Amino acid sequence: MPIDRKLDPIKRERMRHAERKLKEAQRQLVRTERSISYWSRIVADLKYERTRAIQPPLWSEEESRK
């Protein structure tokens, strides 16, 4: 079976391209996960603040003065 010398450089180039794309996708995934984590904390903080802002007092002012 004859070996096509032109095929090897083409395969190597495709492999380099695929590896480059894989690394780029992995970097994007890491950035996206970091962003999701960051914005999840922001949303949780804002929900907590909103809950605290509308929570009624646990006891009346009269009881707290005693």
Gaussian input, Z-matrix of N, CA and C with variables (Angstrom, degrees):
# hf/3-21g

backbone

0 1
 N
 C     1     B1
 C     2     B2     1     A1
 N     3     B3     2     A2     1     D1
 C     4     B4     3     A3     2     D2
 C     5     B5     4     A4     3     D3
 N     6     B6     5     A5     4     D4
 C     7     B7     6     A6     5     D5
 C     8     B8     7     A7     6     D6
 N     9     B9     8     A8     7     D7
 C    10    B10     9     A9     8     D8
 C    11    B11    10    A10     9     D9
 N    12    B12    11    A11    10    D10
 C    13    B13    12    A12    11    D11
 C    14    B14    13    A13    12    D12
 N    15    B15    14    A14    13    D13
 C    16    B16    15    A15    14    D14
 C    17    B17    16    A16    15    D15
 N    18    B18    17    A17    16    D16
 C    19    B19    18    A18    17    D17
 C    20    B20    19    A19    18    D18
 N    21    B21    20    A20    19    D19
 C    22    B22    21    A21    20    D20
 C    23    B23    22    A22    21    D21
 N    24    B24    23    A23    22    D22
 C    25    B25    24    A24    23    D23
 C    26    B26    25    A25    24    D24
 N    27    B27    26    A26    25    D25
 C    28    B28    27    A27    26    D26
 C    29    B29    28    A28    27    D27
 N    30    B30    29    A29    28    D28
 C    31    B31    30    A30    29    D29
 C    32    B32    31    A31    30    D30
 N    33    B33    32    A32    31    D31
 C    34    B34    33    A33    32    D32
 C    35    B35    34    A34    33    D33
 N    36    B36    35    A35    34    D34
 C    37    B37    36    A36    35    D35
 C    38    B38    37    A37    36    D36
 N    39    B39    38    A38    37    D37
 C    40    B40    39    A39    38    D38
 C    41    B41    40    A40    39    D39
 N    42    B42    41    A41    40    D40
 C    43    B43    42    A42    41    D41
 C    44    B44    43    A43    42    D42
 N    45    B45    44    A44    43    D43
 C    46    B46    45    A45    44    D44
 C    47    B47    46    A46    45    D45
 N    48    B48    47    A47    46    D46
 C    49    B49    48    A48    47    D47
 C    50    B50    49    A49    48    D48
 N    51    B51    50    A50    49    D49
 C    52    B52    51    A51    50    D50
 C    53    B53    52    A52    51    D51
 N    54    B54    53    A53    52    D52
 C    55    B55    54    A54    53    D53
 C    56    B56    55    A55    54    D54
 N    57    B57    56    A56    55    D55
 C    58    B58    57    A57    56    D56
 C    59    B59    58    A58    57    D57
 N    60    B60    59    A59    58    D58
 C    61    B61    60    A60    59    D59
 C    62    B62    61    A61    60    D60
 N    63    B63    62    A62    61    D61
 C    64    B64    63    A63    62    D62
 C    65    B65    64    A64    63    D63
 N    66    B66    65    A65    64    D64
 C    67    B67    66    A66    65    D65
 C    68    B68    67    A67    66    D66
 N    69    B69    68    A68    67    D67
 C    70    B70    69    A69    68    D68
 C    71    B71    70    A70    69    D69
 N    72    B72    71    A71    70    D70
 C    73    B73    72    A72    71    D71
 C    74    B74    73    A73    72    D72
 N    75    B75    74    A74    73    D73
 C    76    B76    75    A75    74    D74
 C    77    B77    76    A76    75    D75
 N    78    B78    77    A77    76    D76
 C    79    B79    78    A78    77    D77
 C    80    B80    79    A79    78    D78
 N    81    B81    80    A80    79    D79
 C    82    B82    81    A81    80    D80
 C    83    B83    82    A82    81    D81
 N    84    B84    83    A83    82    D82
 C    85    B85    84    A84    83    D83
 C    86    B86    85    A85    84    D84
 N    87    B87    86    A86    85    D85
 C    88    B88    87    A87    86    D86
 C    89    B89    88    A88    87    D87
 N    90    B90    89    A89    88    D88
 C    91    B91    90    A90    89    D89
 C    92    B92    91    A91    90    D90
 N    93    B93    92    A92    91    D91
 C    94    B94    93    A93    92    D92
 C    95    B95    94    A94    93    D93
 N    96    B96    95    A95    94    D94
 C    97    B97    96    A96    95    D95
 C    98    B98    97    A97    96    D96
 N    99    B99    98    A98    97    D97
 C   100   B100    99    A99    98    D98
 C   101   B101   100   A100    99    D99
 N   102   B102   101   A101   100   D100
 C   103   B103   102   A102   101   D101
 C   104   B104   103   A103   102   D102
 N   105   B105   104   A104   103   D103
 C   106   B106   105   A105   104   D104
 C   107   B107   106   A106   105   D105
 N   108   B108   107   A107   106   D106
 C   109   B109   108   A108   107   D107
 C   110   B110   109   A109   108   D108
 N   111   B111   110   A110   109   D109
 C   112   B112   111   A111   110   D110
 C   113   B113   112   A112   111   D111
 N   114   B114   113   A113   112   D112
 C   115   B115   114   A114   113   D113
 C   116   B116   115   A115   114   D114
 N   117   B117   116   A116   115   D115
 C   118   B118   117   A117   116   D116
 C   119   B119   118   A118   117   D117
 N   120   B120   119   A119   118   D118
 C   121   B121   120   A120   119   D119
 C   122   B122   121   A121   120   D120
 N   123   B123   122   A122   121   D121
 C   124   B124   123   A123   122   D122
 C   125   B125   124   A124   123   D123
 N   126   B126   125   A125   124   D124
 C   127   B127   126   A126   125   D125
 C   128   B128   127   A127   126   D126
 N   129   B129   128   A128   127   D127
 C   130   B130   129   A129   128   D128
 C   131   B131   130   A130   129   D129
 N   132   B132   131   A131   130   D130
 C   133   B133   132   A132   131   D131
 C   134   B134   133   A133   132   D132
 N   135   B135   134   A134   133   D133
 C   136   B136   135   A135   134   D134
 C   137   B137   136   A136   135   D135
 N   138   B138   137   A137   136   D136
 C   139   B139   138   A138   137   D137
 C   140   B140   139   A139   138   D138
 N   141   B141   140   A140   139   D139
 C   142   B142   141   A141   140   D140
 C   143   B143   142   A142   141   D141
 N   144   B144   143   A143   142   D142
 C   145   B145   144   A144   143   D143
 C   146   B146   145   A145   144   D144
 N   147   B147   146   A146   145   D145
 C   148   B148   147   A147   146   D146
 C   149   B149   148   A148   147   D147
 N   150   B150   149   A149   148   D148
 C   151   B151   150   A150   149   D149
 C   152   B152   151   A151   150   D150
 N   153   B153   152   A152   151   D151
 C   154   B154   153   A153   152   D152
 C   155   B155   154   A154   153   D153
 N   156   B156   155   A155   154   D154
 C   157   B157   156   A156   155   D155
 C   158   B158   157   A157   156   D156
 N   159   B159   158   A158   157   D157
 C   160   B160   159   A159   158   D158
 C   161   B161   160   A160   159   D159
 N   162   B162   161   A161   160   D160
 C   163   B163   162   A162   161   D161
 C   164   B164   163   A163   162   D162
 N   165   B165   164   A164   163   D163
 C   166   B166   165   A165   164   D164
 C   167   B167   166   A166   165   D165
 N   168   B168   167   A167   166   D166
 C   169   B169   168   A168   167   D167
 C   170   B170   169   A169   168   D168
 N   171   B171   170   A170   169   D169
 C   172   B172   171   A171   170   D170
 C   173   B173   172   A172   171   D171
 N   174   B174   173   A173   172   D172
 C   175   B175   174   A174   173   D173
 C   176   B176   175   A175   174   D174
 N   177   B177   176   A176   175   D175
 C   178   B178   177   A177   176   D176
 C   179   B179   178   A178   177   D177
 N   180   B180   179   A179   178   D178
 C   181   B181   180   A180   179   D179
 C   182   B182   181   A181   180   D180
 N   183   B183   182   A182   181   D181
 C   184   B184   183   A183   182   D182
 C   185   B185   184   A184   183   D183
 N   186   B186   185   A185   184   D184
 C   187   B187   186   A186   185   D185
 C   188   B188   187   A187   186   D186
 N   189   B189   188   A188   187   D187
 C   190   B190   189   A189   188   D188
 C   191   B191   190   A190   189   D189
 N   192   B192   191   A191   190   D190
 C   193   B193   192   A192   191   D191
 C   194   B194   193   A193   192   D192
 N   195   B195   194   A194   193   D193
 C   196   B196   195   A195   194   D194
 C   197   B197   196   A196   195   D195

   B1=1.4458
   B2=1.5229
   B3=1.3162
   B4=1.4744
   B5=1.5327
   B6=1.3265
   B7=1.4671
   B8=1.5238
   B9=1.3088
   B10=1.4637
   B11=1.5262
   B12=1.3119
   B13=1.4683
   B14=1.5295
   B15=1.3188
   B16=1.4696
   B17=1.5307
   B18=1.2982
   B19=1.4533
   B20=1.5328
   B21=1.3313
   B22=1.4573
   B23=1.5260
   B24=1.3299
   B25=1.4735
   B26=1.5365
   B27=1.3067
   B28=1.4624
   B29=1.5250
   B30=1.3334
   B31=1.4692
   B32=1.5272
   B33=1.3330
   B34=1.4643
   B35=1.5281
   B36=1.3255
   B37=1.4728
   B38=1.5240
   B39=1.3176
   B40=1.4677
   B41=1.5266
   B42=1.3375
   B43=1.4621
   B44=1.5275
   B45=1.3098
   B46=1.4646
   B47=1.5252
   B48=1.3153
   B49=1.4651
   B50=1.5303
   B51=1.3196
   B52=1.4667
   B53=1.5271
   B54=1.3402
   B55=1.4573
   B56=1.5167
   B57=1.3286
   B58=1.4594
   B59=1.5283
   B60=1.3394
   B61=1.4613
   B62=1.5234
   B63=1.3359
   B64=1.4586
   B65=1.5277
   B66=1.3330
   B67=1.4629
   B68=1.5256
   B69=1.3129
   B70=1.4648
   B71=1.5289
   B72=1.3172
   B73=1.4683
   B74=1.5241
   B75=1.3311
   B76=1.4605
   B77=1.5315
   B78=1.3354
   B79=1.4720
   B80=1.5257
   B81=1.3297
   B82=1.4578
   B83=1.5297
   B84=1.3183
   B85=1.4604
   B86=1.5296
   B87=1.3168
   B88=1.4658
   B89=1.5261
   B90=1.3389
   B91=1.4666
   B92=1.5202
   B93=1.3264
   B94=1.4638
   B95=1.5232
   B96=1.3282
   B97=1.4689
   B98=1.5230
   B99=1.3309
   B100=1.4589
   B101=1.5292
   B102=1.3213
   B103=1.4574
   B104=1.5272
   B105=1.3225
   B106=1.4642
   B107=1.5231
   B108=1.3073
   B109=1.4597
   B110=1.5313
   B111=1.3180
   B112=1.4677
   B113=1.5248
   B114=1.3262
   B115=1.4612
   B116=1.5257
   B117=1.3143
   B118=1.4635
   B119=1.5181
   B120=1.3345
   B121=1.4665
   B122=1.5251
   B123=1.3313
   B124=1.4653
   B125=1.5251
   B126=1.3236
   B127=1.4685
   B128=1.5247
   B129=1.3209
   B130=1.4659
   B131=1.5284
   B132=1.3248
   B133=1.4647
   B134=1.5204
   B135=1.3226
   B136=1.4618
   B137=1.5270
   B138=1.3253
   B139=1.4678
   B140=1.5210
   B141=1.3273
   B142=1.4592
   B143=1.5224
   B144=1.3406
   B145=1.4578
   B146=1.5261
   B147=1.3212
   B148=1.4661
   B149=1.5297
   B150=1.3152
   B151=1.4646
   B152=1.5261
   B153=1.3075
   B154=1.4630
   B155=1.5162
   B156=1.3377
   B157=1.4618
   B158=1.5265
   B159=1.3222
   B160=1.4624
   B161=1.5225
   B162=1.3165
   B163=1.4607
   B164=1.5280
   B165=1.3365
   B166=1.4698
   B167=1.5286
   B168=1.3124
   B169=1.4698
   B170=1.5244
   B171=1.2971
   B172=1.4531
   B173=1.5280
   B174=1.3098
   B175=1.4629
   B176=1.5211
   B177=1.3201
   B178=1.4646
   B179=1.5359
   B180=1.3204
   B181=1.4729
   B182=1.5217
   B183=1.3390
   B184=1.4652
   B185=1.5172
   B186=1.3329
   B187=1.4560
   B188=1.5157
   B189=1.3118
   B190=1.4638
   B191=1.5234
   B192=1.3386
   B193=1.4689
   B194=1.5260
   B195=1.3110
   B196=1.4745
   B197=1.4903
   A1=108.50
   A2=117.71
   A3=120.33
   A4=111.10
   A5=115.03
   A6=120.73
   A7=108.26
   A8=115.88
   A9=120.29
   A10=108.64
   A11=116.65
   A12=121.68
   A13=111.57
   A14=117.59
   A15=120.46
   A16=111.46
   A17=117.51
   A18=121.33
   A19=111.26
   A20=117.88
   A21=120.78
   A22=112.66
   A23=119.91
   A24=118.87
   A25=112.03
   A26=117.60
   A27=120.58
   A28=110.06
   A29=116.12
   A30=119.45
   A31=111.59
   A32=116.08
   A33=119.47
   A34=111.18
   A35=115.74
   A36=119.85
   A37=110.98
   A38=116.83
   A39=120.06
   A40=110.85
   A41=116.29
   A42=120.66
   A43=110.28
   A44=118.32
   A45=121.50
   A46=110.33
   A47=115.86
   A48=120.63
   A49=110.33
   A50=117.48
   A51=121.72
   A52=111.15
   A53=117.38
   A54=120.23
   A55=111.51
   A56=116.54
   A57=121.26
   A58=110.75
   A59=116.31
   A60=121.14
   A61=111.22
   A62=116.90
   A63=121.33
   A64=110.58
   A65=117.65
   A66=121.11
   A67=110.76
   A68=116.88
   A69=120.94
   A70=110.39
   A71=117.32
   A72=121.33
   A73=110.74
   A74=117.72
   A75=120.93
   A76=110.84
   A77=116.90
   A78=119.93
   A79=110.48
   A80=116.82
   A81=121.20
   A82=110.24
   A83=117.16
   A84=121.29
   A85=110.89
   A86=116.68
   A87=120.96
   A88=109.76
   A89=117.09
   A90=120.15
   A91=111.22
   A92=116.88
   A93=121.31
   A94=110.78
   A95=117.38
   A96=120.56
   A97=110.79
   A98=116.47
   A99=120.93
   A100=110.62
   A101=116.17
   A102=121.33
   A103=111.15
   A104=117.09
   A105=121.27
   A106=109.93
   A107=117.34
   A108=121.61
   A109=110.36
   A110=116.84
   A111=121.71
   A112=111.16
   A113=116.85
   A114=119.82
   A115=111.83
   A116=118.41
   A117=120.77
   A118=110.38
   A119=116.67
   A120=119.85
   A121=111.21
   A122=117.06
   A123=120.87
   A124=109.95
   A125=117.49
   A126=121.62
   A127=110.01
   A128=117.85
   A129=121.10
   A130=110.40
   A131=117.46
   A132=120.75
   A133=111.20
   A134=117.43
   A135=120.96
   A136=111.54
   A137=117.27
   A138=119.94
   A139=110.51
   A140=116.91
   A141=120.80
   A142=110.53
   A143=117.24
   A144=120.86
   A145=110.94
   A146=116.58
   A147=120.39
   A148=110.05
   A149=117.22
   A150=121.34
   A151=110.07
   A152=117.07
   A153=120.43
   A154=111.27
   A155=117.69
   A156=121.38
   A157=111.62
   A158=118.70
   A159=120.14
   A160=113.10
   A161=117.66
   A162=119.82
   A163=109.23
   A164=117.63
   A165=119.86
   A166=110.22
   A167=117.14
   A168=119.38
   A169=110.84
   A170=116.30
   A171=120.91
   A172=111.89
   A173=117.60
   A174=121.60
   A175=108.05
   A176=115.45
   A177=120.03
   A178=110.06
   A179=115.53
   A180=119.77
   A181=111.42
   A182=117.25
   A183=120.70
   A184=110.63
   A185=116.76
   A186=120.21
   A187=111.33
   A188=116.96
   A189=119.92
   A190=111.17
   A191=118.63
   A192=122.00
   A193=110.93
   A194=118.51
   A195=121.64
   A196=113.07
   D1=120.48
   D2=-178.43
   D3=-71.07
   D4=143.62
   D5=178.53
   D6=-95.80
   D7=125.34
   D8=178.67
   D9=-84.59
   D10=111.15
   D11=-176.42
   D12=-65.74
   D13=-27.45
   D14=-178.95
   D15=-75.09
   D16=-22.23
   D17=-177.21
   D18=-70.60
   D19=-38.78
   D20=-178.83
   D21=-59.41
   D22=-49.92
   D23=178.34
   D24=-61.23
   D25=-35.17
   D26=178.88
   D27=-66.25
   D28=-44.38
   D29=178.45
   D30=-63.93
   D31=-41.06
   D32=178.96
   D33=-62.74
   D34=-41.61
   D35=178.95
   D36=-64.97
   D37=-41.83
   D38=177.63
   D39=-63.38
   D40=-38.67
   D41=178.79
   D42=-65.60
   D43=-45.05
   D44=178.01
   D45=-60.66
   D46=-42.93
   D47=179.38
   D48=-63.00
   D49=-45.05
   D50=-179.81
   D51=-64.49
   D52=-41.56
   D53=178.52
   D54=-65.33
   D55=-39.49
   D56=177.83
   D57=-62.75
   D58=-44.27
   D59=178.91
   D60=-64.77
   D61=-38.65
   D62=178.39
   D63=-62.44
   D64=-47.22
   D65=179.50
   D66=-62.49
   D67=-40.32
   D68=178.25
   D69=-62.68
   D70=-43.45
   D71=179.30
   D72=-65.63
   D73=-38.15
   D74=178.52
   D75=-66.00
   D76=-41.13
   D77=176.90
   D78=-62.92
   D79=-41.84
   D80=178.60
   D81=-62.89
   D82=-40.35
   D83=178.69
   D84=-61.37
   D85=-44.73
   D86=179.59
   D87=-61.91
   D88=-44.50
   D89=178.89
   D90=-62.56
   D91=-41.15
   D92=-179.62
   D93=-65.81
   D94=-43.62
   D95=178.68
   D96=-62.12
   D97=-41.25
   D98=178.52
   D99=-63.68
   D100=-41.82
   D101=178.69
   D102=-64.31
   D103=-42.53
   D104=178.62
   D105=-61.63
   D106=-44.07
   D107=179.64
   D108=-62.32
   D109=-45.51
   D110=-179.58
   D111=-61.01
   D112=-50.89
   D113=-176.15
   D114=-71.26
   D115=-27.52
   D116=174.50
   D117=-64.14
   D118=-41.55
   D119=177.72
   D120=-64.93
   D121=-40.89
   D122=179.00
   D123=-61.29
   D124=-47.02
   D125=-179.86
   D126=-62.41
   D127=-43.17
   D128=179.52
   D129=-62.33
   D130=-42.71
   D131=178.14
   D132=-62.06
   D133=-44.31
   D134=-179.33
   D135=-65.85
   D136=-39.37
   D137=176.94
   D138=-64.27
   D139=-40.63
   D140=179.18
   D141=-63.60
   D142=-44.13
   D143=178.49
   D144=-61.48
   D145=-41.67
   D146=-179.99
   D147=-64.63
   D148=-40.99
   D149=178.73
   D150=-62.50
   D151=-43.44
   D152=179.69
   D153=-66.47
   D154=-34.88
   D155=-177.18
   D156=-69.06
   D157=-30.98
   D158=-176.18
   D159=-104.76
   D160=-0.36
   D161=-178.78
   D162=-72.48
   D163=128.25
   D164=178.04
   D165=-69.39
   D166=156.83
   D167=178.80
   D168=-61.97
   D169=150.75
   D170=-178.30
   D171=-77.17
   D172=-24.63
   D173=176.34
   D174=-141.47
   D175=160.67
   D176=-176.10
   D177=-75.83
   D178=163.53
   D179=179.50
   D180=-64.34
   D181=-33.20
   D182=179.32
   D183=-61.70
   D184=-42.79
   D185=-179.71
   D186=-67.30
   D187=-34.29
   D188=-178.09
   D189=-73.59
   D190=-23.49
   D191=179.35
   D192=-76.90
   D193=-23.45
   D194=-176.38
   D195=-72.33

